[in-house]
C-alpha cells in the first residue's frame, strides 16, 4: 500500500496488526515507515463501519480528526462518492 501511494487506510477491524504480536506492530510501523522518513501525512482509521449498501468505488474522504496531541485520536471519516 505504501508503494501504491495509499495515505489514508480505513479498515473495519480493531487493528491492522494481530492482537498478540509481542508489541511489534509490523503493519503500523511499515505503513508509517518508522525506521526511515516517517510518513507524517498518513493515517490509519480502524474499526470503521460502512454499510453493505454502499458500493465499492472511488470517493473523496473528509477525515475529521480530533486535535489531540497523542499517537491516536478519534476521527469521523465522511465519504463522498465520485460519480463515474
N, C-alpha and C positions, 0 to 999 in steps of 0.2 A: 504494500500500500504506500509506503514511503516513496519507493521508486516511481510509482504512478502519480505522485504528487497529491495524494489524499491528505488534506489538512484537518478535516473535522470528521471523526469517526463516531457514528451513533449506533449503538447496539442495544438489543433488548435483553441482554444478560447482565447479571450483577457485576461482572468484571470481564475484561478481555483476558485476564490471567486465571489460571487454575486457583481454586480456593487454597490448596495446600501445595505451594511451590517453594517452601523454605524462605520466603521473602524475596525471591529473585525478581519477580515482576518482569519477566522477559519481554512480554508484549508491550507493556508500558515503556520500558527502557528502550526497546527497539523503535517504537513509534516516535518517541521524543528524542532519540539519538543522544542519550545521556552520557555516552562515552566519547562524544565528539562535539560538534557545534550543535547545541541544544536548539530544538525547533520550538521557539517561544510562541510562534503563531499557530501551533497545532493544538487541537483539543480532542479529548475522548469523552463522550457522553454515554454513560452506562445506565442500564435499567430503564430505557425509554419504552413507551407504549405507542405503537402505530396500529390503528385499526386495520383489520384484514380487508376492509372495503377500499382502502387506498391502494391503487395500482402502482406497480413499480414504474419508475420513470425518472425524469430529470427535474430537480426542484431547486429553488433558491432557499437558502437556510438563513433564518434570522435567529441567531443563537444568543439569547439574552442570558447573561451570566451575572450572578450577584457579585458586587465589588468587595470580595473578601481577600485579605492578604493571607493566602493559605495555599496548600497544594491541591485542594479540592474545593468546589463551590457548587451550590445548587444552580441549575440552569433551567431555562424554558425554551426548548427548541421549537420554532414555528416554521413549517414548511409551506412554500408557495409553489404550486405546480406550474411548470413552464409548458405552455401549450406547444404541441408538435407542429 
